[in-house]
Amino acid sequence: MKTLNQLEVWLVTGSQHLYGQKTLDQVASHSKEIAAAFDASSDIPVKVVCKPTGTGSAEIHKICREANGAENCIGLITWMHTFSPAKMWIHGLQELRKPILHLHTQYNKEIPWKEIDMDFMNLNQSAHGDREFGHIMARMRMDRKVVVGHWQDPKVVSKVAGWSRVAAAWADSQDMLIIRFGDQMNNVAVTDGDKVEAERVFGYHVDYSPIADLVKVQDNVSDEDVAELVKIYESEYDLADNCKEGGEARNQVVHAARIEIGLRRYLEKKGAKAFTTNFDDLEGVDQLPGLASQRLMADGYGFGAEGDWKTAALCRQMWFMSQGMSDYKGCSFLEDYTLNFDGEKSSILQAHMLEVCPLIADHKPKLEVHPLGIGGKNDPARLVFTSKTGSGVAATVIDMGSRFRMIINTVDCIDSQELPKLPVASALWIPQPNFEVGAAAWILAGGTHHTSFSYDLTVEDLQDFAEMAGIEAVVIDKGTKIPEFKKELQWNDLYYHLAKGL
Ligand code: MN
């Protein structure tokens, strides 16, 4: 698997030959300096590479074709330092298949009022050059992100950083394999969808694996390897008394370790980045792989329960874009579990049977074994914790039959109460703008009960991702009002039908 620092964003500066070689040399030197500054920034997790200045149609076409073919290139930052007549960009842009961030900046921060002359103006023309470039992309109906500001401004660097993370996750999605053990949970609609269309739109591929294939790998795991992993559990978590050596549930912990190693080896062998399970399809497995799913999620494997491959993909994508962020708080698969009506503090308990990622834990998780009451297997091991408090984004992708829709909701995780008789990992959140409007909007938009959640990402990150995929995205946040939101859903139906033929 590629890591973020192996990936590259290319800075492609536009110009033309009108101004002479001296000006072009200055353009190239400024571009190098800007690319180097971005590359050196600790905010931007990928390499930023300066490409030769684009001064003609053939040259620009060549750069775009190279970008398509370069495995490590995840997108282009374009900037029109001088005026670059945009007909020169048509052929290149027609072929380009990588995301674009159009940076509207200028080398000088301020106008040198006393010294400015025609030479200076000829060199620093992005004020109109970037408008010419914007026109051709608008005319070609190409999605792109536009960032405006001085290149040394931390806000601009932060926008470039966010977009780079999203573009990296987009690249990661293109060769993603998702393994499904079993099918969807019978009769469930919202977690299902068109896997062929998903591959066309998102790039990822979904394959079925018989649980028997996993069982074979699991059964070949040596007792020594299992014992080694149980030792890791002992060092990372607080074990319930009955899970400790000699305890009556110890055997279930040992089984859970065997399942985890088997699952990890199987996914590695397949080159998979995400997986789904189904509690109804566990023949030959001792227990629902709860602990294994929790720990694999923390290592970046996307997860969806009950065959939910769309959420498995989104969990991986959100993990990938947020990895290594400063003040990282984590991400997880979650499910709307139970409602708590409490006036303005009404909230939704987020949990699952077992599978919540420990990256969002507020404290050292406890490893416990309890009966599940569903699925008819042995009592499963699981990590029990409550989540951190604070705001985050919950998102889902649904199949509307003719297109995919991403639904993004900002939420506030609040302090939960003790759950002495519900030993699962959980979060408690109030959807924005409040429980009543947030939940109503989510339901009107057709959102899943499963979500992918992150404390670290923003609405803008997910909107950028949806735009790279060319799918619809609706946002439920502090500004949402139901009548307006309903109209947006109706207008979107019309837009996708008229503009995209969907
Ligand atoms: Mn579920």
Residues whose N, C-alpha, C, O or C-beta is under 5 A from the ligand:
A	BS01	MN	A305 E306 E335
